[in-house]
């Protein structure tokens, strides 16, 4: 079962920090890219950060210098460290992971976790 499960969301004041986690099953192999997305009310879903199996990272301009994506391959877990949070970071944060099997690559989504930043 690949189904990722997020945790770590919550309410924080502006300028504060949160660390999100997203864990897929430890017993599976073939996990490649892992990503964090967010969607605020009334807005389109936004790709926040990506990390490849080799550890290369990419960030949305809106979070560069404040957010850090990392992964633990032994645990099939991806993290998002969020610092200097702003009210505009308020959104539901979801992760997705790519898993490659013998013949195909599938993408699996987590259920999302709410992050609320108060001013």
VMD Tcl script that draws the C-alpha trace (Angstrom):
set ca {
  {0.00 0.00 0.00}
  {1.60 3.25 -1.17}
  {-1.01 5.68 0.18}
  {0.91 8.62 1.63}
  {-0.18 10.05 4.97}
  {0.61 13.65 5.92}
  {1.02 15.04 9.41}
  {2.31 18.16 11.12}
  {-0.17 20.80 10.07}
  {-1.74 23.25 12.49}
  {-2.17 26.86 13.52}
  {0.87 29.10 13.86}
  {1.49 32.82 14.12}
  {3.16 34.73 11.33}
  {6.91 34.35 11.53}
  {6.64 30.93 13.08}
  {7.63 27.50 11.81}
  {6.03 24.15 11.10}
  {7.39 20.84 9.85}
  {5.18 18.65 7.69}
  {5.76 14.96 7.16}
  {4.41 12.62 4.51}
  {4.99 8.91 4.88}
  {4.34 6.19 2.35}
  {4.64 2.54 3.31}
  {8.15 1.54 4.40}
  {7.81 -1.86 2.84}
  {7.54 -0.72 -0.76}
  {10.30 0.12 -3.18}
  {10.53 2.20 -6.32}
  {9.63 5.59 -4.83}
  {11.00 8.33 -7.06}
  {10.05 12.01 -6.99}
  {8.17 13.32 -3.97}
  {6.36 16.66 -3.96}
  {4.44 19.05 -1.78}
  {1.45 20.98 -3.15}
  {-0.86 23.46 -1.49}
  {-4.28 24.85 -2.21}
  {-5.77 27.90 -0.57}
  {-9.53 28.56 -0.63}
  {-10.61 29.90 -3.98}
  {-7.18 29.40 -5.54}
  {-5.62 26.84 -7.83}
  {-3.39 24.14 -6.46}
  {0.25 25.21 -6.40}
  {3.36 23.06 -6.59}
  {5.44 24.13 -3.59}
  {8.52 21.89 -3.71}
  {9.90 18.77 -5.36}
  {12.68 16.39 -4.39}
  {13.98 13.65 -6.68}
  {15.20 10.22 -5.62}
  {18.74 11.56 -5.87}
  {18.00 14.52 -3.63}
  {17.74 17.34 -6.17}
  {15.24 19.97 -5.08}
  {13.11 22.65 -6.67}
  {10.91 25.32 -5.08}
  {8.17 27.74 -6.00}
  {9.44 31.30 -6.01}
  {6.96 32.18 -3.26}
  {8.69 29.86 -0.76}
  {12.35 29.99 -1.78}
  {14.60 30.73 1.16}
  {11.84 29.92 3.68}
  {10.85 26.30 3.00}
  {13.10 23.24 2.80}
  {12.09 19.89 1.37}
  {13.97 16.75 2.42}
  {13.45 13.00 2.40}
  {14.37 9.84 4.27}
  {14.52 7.08 1.68}
  {14.72 4.33 4.30}
  {11.37 5.47 5.65}
  {9.82 6.53 2.32}
  {9.07 9.85 4.00}
  {9.26 13.40 2.71}
  {9.40 16.47 4.93}
  {8.67 20.14 4.44}
  {10.29 22.51 6.92}
  {8.45 25.83 6.77}
  {10.05 28.87 8.39}
  {9.11 32.55 8.45}
  {5.52 31.63 7.73}
  {3.17 34.26 6.32}
  {-0.63 34.46 6.35}
  {-0.57 33.83 2.60}
  {0.96 30.40 3.28}
  {-2.39 29.34 4.73}
  {-3.62 26.36 2.70}
  {-4.21 22.62 2.66}
  {-0.83 21.02 2.02}
  {-0.75 17.68 0.21}
  {2.06 15.44 -0.82}
  {2.35 13.14 -3.78}
  {4.85 10.47 -4.62}
  {5.81 8.69 -7.82}
  {6.33 4.97 -7.68}
  {7.92 3.11 -10.56}
  {7.20 -0.58 -11.00}
  {8.33 -2.89 -13.76}
  {6.12 -1.38 -16.41}
  {4.83 1.97 -15.29}
  {5.01 4.95 -12.95}
  {2.03 5.92 -10.84}
  {1.46 8.97 -8.70}
  {-0.16 8.65 -5.28}
  {-1.70 11.51 -3.28}
  {-2.07 12.01 0.42}
  {-5.24 13.34 2.01}
  {-3.80 16.74 2.93}
  {-3.12 18.63 6.13}
  {-4.33 22.13 7.02}
  {-1.80 24.87 7.71}
  {-3.17 28.13 9.08}
  {-0.95 31.16 9.65}
  {-2.46 33.95 11.71}
  {-1.37 37.58 11.39}
}
mol new
graphics top color blue
foreach p $ca { graphics top sphere $p radius 0.5 }
foreach p [lrange $ca 0 end-1] q [lrange $ca 1 end] { graphics top cylinder $p $q radius 0.2 }
display resetview
